[in-house]
């Protein structure tokens, strides 16, 4: 009789502890996510971001540590085939190397489209919980945009840096970043995910100028299948 009563209790524990089930059988996790946010520094508060893509990760270690920070190391990557940034529009001119011949003022800024790839994500999943799995991560990636990003220049000719033939940025930018978040398990091996990332955007001087976006704060929501 006692054995018969124990079996349902074990099954009930497994159902009520989806984090324990995933942590005890580490493997792959993948799913779609949507991310968006704004620039927060260096006159970039008017910069807005929205993107949609997929996250794929592989848990590489058994559980390590103890207490709240007990967890597992995961290596992951994200691809956002849809990436969009809206930035304020402004007028600029472009001149020759002697600043004697300049174009009429023209508009830059507006909406930029691109593709974002983050091939290196180092994530620590904290597994000492029943239904919620918090995580912290550091990551690095890159963005390609359909126009040189971010826009640069001025309608007032000051020097070669702001109006000369080498006053451009780049269609390629790098995105070092750090973030926090959590998986909330709605059923065994299925979770709804929430995260927040601080993302730096810089072309690493691959363009003539590198104004970048020092910090953007971006939030995401996704859904994960665990295998």
C-alpha positions as CSV (number, residue, x, y, z in Angstrom):
1,X,0.0,0.0,0.0
2,X,2.8,2.4,0.9
3,X,4.5,1.8,-2.5
4,X,1.2,2.5,-4.3
5,X,0.9,5.8,-2.5
6,X,4.5,6.8,-3.2
7,X,4.2,6.5,-7.0
8,X,1.6,9.3,-7.4
9,X,3.6,11.5,-5.1
10,X,6.7,11.1,-7.2
11,X,4.7,11.9,-10.4
12,X,3.1,14.9,-8.7
13,X,6.5,16.2,-7.7
14,X,7.8,15.9,-11.3
15,X,4.8,17.9,-12.6
16,X,5.2,20.6,-10.0
17,X,8.9,20.9,-10.5
18,X,9.6,21.5,-14.2
19,X,12.9,23.3,-13.4
20,X,14.1,20.1,-11.6
21,X,13.1,18.0,-14.7
22,X,15.0,20.2,-17.1
23,X,18.1,20.6,-14.8
24,X,18.4,16.8,-14.3
25,X,18.3,16.2,-18.1
26,X,20.3,19.0,-19.6
27,X,20.1,19.4,-23.3
28,X,19.0,21.9,-26.1
29,X,16.5,24.7,-25.8
30,X,15.1,26.8,-28.6
31,X,12.2,29.1,-29.4
32,X,11.1,32.5,-30.9
33,X,11.4,35.8,-29.2
34,X,10.6,39.5,-29.8
35,X,12.8,42.3,-28.5
36,X,12.5,46.0,-28.3
37,X,13.8,49.1,-26.5
38,X,15.3,52.5,-26.6
39,X,18.6,54.3,-26.4
40,X,19.4,55.8,-23.0
41,X,22.6,57.8,-23.3
42,X,24.5,60.4,-25.3
43,X,21.4,62.1,-26.8
44,X,20.1,58.7,-28.0
45,X,16.8,58.8,-26.1
46,X,15.0,59.2,-29.4
47,X,16.4,55.9,-30.8
48,X,13.9,53.1,-30.8
49,X,14.4,49.4,-31.6
50,X,12.2,46.4,-32.5
51,X,13.3,43.0,-33.7
52,X,12.0,39.4,-34.0
53,X,13.9,36.1,-34.2
54,X,15.0,32.9,-32.6
55,X,17.1,31.7,-29.7
56,X,19.0,28.4,-29.6
57,X,21.0,27.2,-26.7
58,X,22.8,24.1,-25.3
59,X,23.2,23.4,-21.6
60,X,26.8,22.2,-21.2
61,X,27.3,21.4,-17.6
62,X,25.6,19.6,-14.7
63,X,24.3,21.7,-11.8
64,X,27.1,23.6,-10.0
65,X,27.2,25.6,-6.8
66,X,24.6,25.9,-4.1
67,X,21.9,28.0,-2.7
68,X,20.3,30.7,-4.9
69,X,23.1,30.7,-7.5
70,X,23.1,27.0,-8.0
71,X,22.9,26.5,-11.7
72,X,24.2,25.4,-15.1
73,X,26.2,26.9,-17.8
74,X,24.7,27.4,-21.3
75,X,26.1,28.4,-24.6
76,X,23.6,30.0,-27.0
77,X,23.0,32.1,-30.1
78,X,20.3,34.4,-31.4
79,X,19.3,35.5,-34.9
80,X,17.0,38.4,-35.6
81,X,16.2,38.3,-39.3
82,X,13.9,41.2,-38.7
83,X,15.7,44.2,-37.1
84,X,14.4,47.8,-37.1
85,X,15.6,51.1,-35.6
86,X,13.8,54.4,-35.8
87,X,15.9,57.4,-35.1
88,X,15.2,61.2,-35.3
89,X,15.6,62.8,-38.7
90,X,17.9,65.7,-39.3
91,X,19.5,67.7,-42.1
92,X,23.2,67.3,-43.1
93,X,25.5,68.3,-45.9
94,X,28.5,66.6,-47.4
95,X,31.5,68.5,-48.9
96,X,34.7,67.8,-50.8
97,X,38.0,67.5,-49.0
98,X,38.6,71.3,-49.1
99,X,35.1,72.1,-47.8
100,X,34.6,74.4,-50.8
101,X,31.9,72.5,-52.6
102,X,29.1,71.0,-50.6
103,X,25.8,69.3,-51.4
104,X,22.5,70.9,-50.6
105,X,21.1,69.9,-47.2
106,X,19.5,66.5,-47.3
107,X,17.6,64.4,-44.7
108,X,19.2,61.5,-42.8
109,X,17.7,59.3,-40.0
110,X,14.3,57.8,-40.0
111,X,13.8,54.0,-40.2
112,X,16.6,51.5,-40.6
113,X,16.2,47.8,-41.4
114,X,18.7,45.1,-40.9
115,X,19.7,41.7,-39.6
116,X,21.2,41.0,-36.2
117,X,23.2,37.9,-35.2
118,X,24.5,37.2,-31.7
119,X,26.6,34.0,-32.1
120,X,28.2,34.1,-28.7
121,X,26.0,34.1,-25.6
122,X,27.4,32.8,-22.3
123,X,24.4,32.2,-19.9
124,X,24.1,31.0,-16.3
125,X,20.8,29.4,-15.6
126,X,19.9,29.3,-11.9
127,X,18.1,26.1,-11.1
128,X,17.4,26.2,-7.4
129,X,13.7,27.0,-7.9
130,X,10.6,25.0,-8.8
131,X,8.9,26.8,-11.7
132,X,11.1,29.9,-12.3
133,X,14.6,29.7,-13.7
134,X,16.4,33.1,-13.5
135,X,19.5,33.7,-15.7
136,X,22.3,36.2,-16.3
137,X,24.3,36.4,-19.4
138,X,27.1,38.2,-21.4
139,X,27.1,38.2,-25.2
140,X,28.5,39.6,-28.4
141,X,27.1,40.0,-31.8
142,X,26.8,42.2,-34.9
143,X,24.2,44.0,-37.0
144,X,24.0,44.7,-40.7
145,X,21.7,47.6,-41.8
146,X,20.4,48.7,-45.1
147,X,22.0,52.2,-44.6
148,X,25.0,53.3,-42.7
149,X,24.0,53.4,-39.0
150,X,23.7,55.5,-36.9
151,X,23.3,58.6,-39.1
152,X,26.0,61.3,-38.7
153,X,26.8,64.8,-39.8
154,X,25.3,68.3,-39.6
155,X,23.7,70.9,-41.8
156,X,26.4,73.3,-40.5
157,X,29.9,72.8,-42.0
158,X,32.4,72.8,-39.2
159,X,35.2,70.5,-40.3
160,X,36.0,67.5,-42.4
161,X,34.9,65.2,-39.6
162,X,31.3,66.3,-39.7
163,X,30.9,67.2,-43.4
164,X,33.9,65.9,-45.4
165,X,34.1,62.9,-47.7
166,X,35.0,60.7,-44.7
167,X,32.1,61.8,-42.5
168,X,30.3,58.4,-42.7
169,X,29.6,55.5,-40.4
170,X,29.1,51.9,-41.4
171,X,26.4,49.3,-42.4
172,X,28.2,46.9,-39.9
173,X,28.0,47.4,-36.1
174,X,29.0,45.2,-33.2
175,X,26.8,44.6,-30.2
176,X,28.5,43.7,-26.9
177,X,25.8,43.2,-24.3
178,X,24.8,41.9,-20.9
179,X,21.4,40.9,-19.6
180,X,19.2,39.2,-17.0
181,X,15.9,37.4,-17.3
182,X,14.0,34.3,-16.4
183,X,12.2,31.3,-17.8
184,X,8.7,30.7,-16.3
185,X,7.6,27.1,-16.9
186,X,4.0,26.8,-17.9
187,X,4.3,23.1,-18.3
188,X,7.1,20.5,-18.3
189,X,9.7,21.5,-20.8
190,X,7.8,24.6,-22.0
191,X,8.5,28.1,-20.7
192,X,7.6,31.7,-21.3
193,X,10.7,33.8,-21.2
194,X,11.3,37.4,-20.1
195,X,14.6,39.3,-20.4
196,X,16.3,42.7,-20.3
197,X,19.6,43.5,-22.1
198,X,21.9,46.5,-22.0
199,X,23.3,46.6,-25.6
200,X,26.2,48.7,-26.9
201,X,26.3,49.5,-30.6
202,X,29.6,50.3,-32.2
203,X,31.2,49.9,-35.6
204,X,34.7,49.5,-34.0
205,X,36.0,52.2,-36.4
206,X,35.2,50.2,-39.5
207,X,33.5,53.3,-40.7
208,X,35.1,56.7,-41.0
209,X,33.2,57.8,-37.9
210,X,32.0,55.8,-34.9
211,X,29.4,57.8,-33.0
212,X,27.6,54.5,-32.0
213,X,24.9,54.1,-29.4
214,X,26.6,53.7,-26.1
215,X,23.8,52.0,-24.3
216,X,20.4,50.8,-25.4
217,X,18.0,49.1,-22.9
218,X,16.1,46.3,-24.6
219,X,13.4,44.0,-23.3
220,X,12.3,40.7,-24.8
221,X,9.7,38.0,-24.5
222,X,9.8,34.5,-25.9
223,X,8.7,30.9,-25.7
224,X,11.0,28.0,-25.3
225,X,10.9,24.3,-25.9
226,X,13.4,22.2,-23.9
227,X,14.8,19.0,-25.4
